[in-house]
Amino acid sequence: MITVVLATMGLLLAWVNPAFAVQAHGDPEGIFSHQLGHLLFAIGMVYMLFRVHRSTLQTPGWREFRIFLWLIILWNVQTFIGHWLLKYVTPDHFVLTNGHIVAFRADNPLDWYLYFCRFDHLLLVPAFFFLFRALNRWRAQA
């Protein structure tokens, strides 16, 4: 019986279409729903930060969790602005080689801010580091 189940699962997995990590959004609904997602995510993190701030949770790990929340909020704001600014940059700012973007030409402060917004990992990686630290401290208490 287990062999039939495993064989069936294997066949189903073999017929699955690939799911790519980066997918283009169709205009204009795709970017609107994507931006709405960033907005709702940021609002949810602000609410969580408010709840954690008002509580009396002072045990180890909560400070790191607050830092995580702040960094995630900042990441959402930065990414939201970056997506919004992208529609105001002309295509000639992007340098293409073989159909791939290899460089970006920044001529004014708006271009530089858009370029800065592409470095969202500078907020996201430390955010998850602090989340990991908070979870480790909570696990050590249990």
N, C-alpha and C positions, 0 to 999 in steps of 0.2 A: 504494500500500500504506500509506504513512504517513497519507494522508487517511482511510482506513478505520479505522486505529488511533486517530487523534485524534477522529474522529466517534464511535467506540464509547466512548472515555473520556469525551467530553462528555455522551453520553447517560447513562452510568452516574452521573456526577456530578450530573446533573439529577434523578435519581430518589432521591438519598440523603436520608434523614430528617435534620432538624436535630439537631445535638449541642450542647446548652447547656453553658455554662461552669460553672454551679452546678446541681447536681442533689441533690434530697432523698434522704436515706438512709431506707430502710424500717426500722422498728423490729422487733426489736432487732438483727437481724443486720447491718444496714447500718452502724450506729454502732460496733458491735464490730469489724467488719473495718476501718473507717476508723481507729479508735483503735489497732488492731494495726499498721496501716500506719505511724502516727506513731511507735509504740514501736520497730518494726523499723528505721525510718529513723534514729531517734536512736541506736540500738545500733550500726548500721552506721557512723555518723559518729564515735561514740566509738572504735570499733575503728580507723577510719582515722586519727583523731587520735593514738591510741596508737602506731600503726605509724609515723606521721610523726615523732612525738616521739622514738621509740627509734632512728630512723635518723640518719645523719650528714648529712642534707640541710640545708645551711646557705647554699646559693646564694640569690641574690635571688629573691623570690617565695614562698618557703616560709613566711615569717612571715605574709604576707598570707593564705596558704592556711590556716594554723592559725587565724587570726582568723575566716576564713570558716567553718571547721568548728565553732568555739565558738559562733558566732552561729546556725548552723543547728541545733546541739544545743539551744541555749536556745529557739529558735523552736519546735522540736518539743515541748519540755517545756511551754512557755507555751500552745501550741495544744491539747495533750493535756488540760491542766488546764482550759482554757476550755471545751472540748467536754464534759468531765465535769461542770463546774459548771453548765452550761446546763440539765441535767436537774433541778437543785434550785431553779431560779428559776421562780416562778409566772408565768403568762401576763399577769397584771395589771400587771407591771413594764414591759411593752412597750406603748408608745403607738402606736395604729394610726390611719392616715388613709387612707381608700379601700382598705383591705385591705393597706396597706404599713406596715412599721415605720418610724416617723419619729423616735421618741425612746425612751429607756430611763430608767426611774426607779430610781435607786440609793438604797436606804434604809439599808444596812448595809455593813460591810467586804467581805462576800462579793460583794455586788452591784458594789461598786467594783472588786474584783479581776476579776470577770467582764467588766466594762466595759473594764478595762485589757487584758485578753486579746484583745479585739477589735482592738487596735492592733498586730497581729502584723507589719504592714508596717514598724514601727519597728525590727524585728530583721532582717526579710527583705531589705529594700532595701540596708542597709549590708552584709549578708552577700554579696549578689551583687556589690556594688561591690568588695569585697575579693577575690572570686573573679576578677572582671574584671582587677583590678590584678595578681594573681598570674599569670594567663594572659598578660597583656601583658609582664610581666618575663620569663617563660619564653620567649615568642616572641622577645624582643629578644636572648636568649642564643643562640638557634639560628642 
